[in-house]
């Protein structure tokens, strides 16, 4: 069995819109009410996946969840008096950010030698709390080979769990046993701390992780208060490298020392506040990047959004980093501006799973031919634009529902209709 990194990106759904539903996500709230472009957003996402494949990486995808979610609206007894934010929540395309789909522990880390996935409950935000049943169904279809995968139901809803966006793993290479680091929040000032410590501990127990190969660390309250609603807005890891902002953790020195004590290969690449402020890091999503190791030997690569090039201090720091002799050797810029305007960068759009691609349902694996098929369906059926005033309209609901059905038909995923 050949264990390797597989990135599963969420296809941006046809209901992609800017309703500003996510408290603490500054990009989402700043752009609330703007016109969104679902077709462009989805095509940008496919282009990012093509970029990963061009580097030789295995690439998977998840399809959009059914929207509008009529079952959720029925549970809310929605009518003309319903809060517009709840109606908008039923249309949300936020499942595109698959870093929040689940927490993943590779087979090399678990007691039973299987890859474990626990679907995130996302209870802190109403519009995301509805996602897990449909996400669970999709995970259990994609990873249905029970000889290699176990897919768990969510942590009890009294404990907020936001998935892999608050989880990092350190190892010499992906196929080796690793150190799993769970990052939780206690306080975020005016914004909620979305990942509960007990949720992380429950996931670690569900996955059968060795307690000596697990760390639980606190995210810095000032990071959350500045808009880092998930840890992956201020820190990202790959193999033995932690790429982090100086103010990402409540106890940076203690966190680095604890990681080093349990993973001899670990190296920290810290961006100081003096070079890039926490505010600038959040605005540019410098750390909401994919940190990957291309199999061609070209060196560890940081996949960043265009917004990093737009930021003078961020771009200057990246150029200085590349001029040095550090472990990150390349920077690749991608255009995911439609996702970024709703608060999700390259890392938000992907769930990293270490597994043998041959054990995954092949319908969820991408190649050039299937990427072309996705582009064809998106170009033909995704709405070109959505204004928030259209949310709730019967005509838009029919267009969105039809678009998703056409995608599932093309991918032969009738089980998810």
Secondary structure, 3 states (H helix, E strand, C coil): CCCEEEEEEECCCCCCCCCCCCCCCHHHHHCCCCCECHHHHHHHHHHHHHHHHHCCCEEEEECCCCCCCHHHHHHCCCCCCCCHHHHHHCCCCHHHCHHHCEEEECHHHECCCCEEEEECCCCCCHHHHCCHHHHHHHHHHHCCCCCCEEEECCCCCCCCCCHHHHEEEECCCCCCCCEEEEEECCCCCCCCCCCCHHHHHHHHHHCCECHHHEEEEEECHHHHHCCCCCHHHCEEEECCEEEEECCCECCHHHHHHHHHHHCCCCEEEEECCCCCCHHHHHHHCCCCCEEEECCCCCCEEEEEEHHHHHCHHHHHHHHHHHHCCCCEEEEEEECCHHHHCCCCCCCCCEEEEEECHHHCCHHHECCHHHHHHHHHHHHHHCCCCECHHHCCCHHHHHHHHHHHHHHHHHHCCHHHC
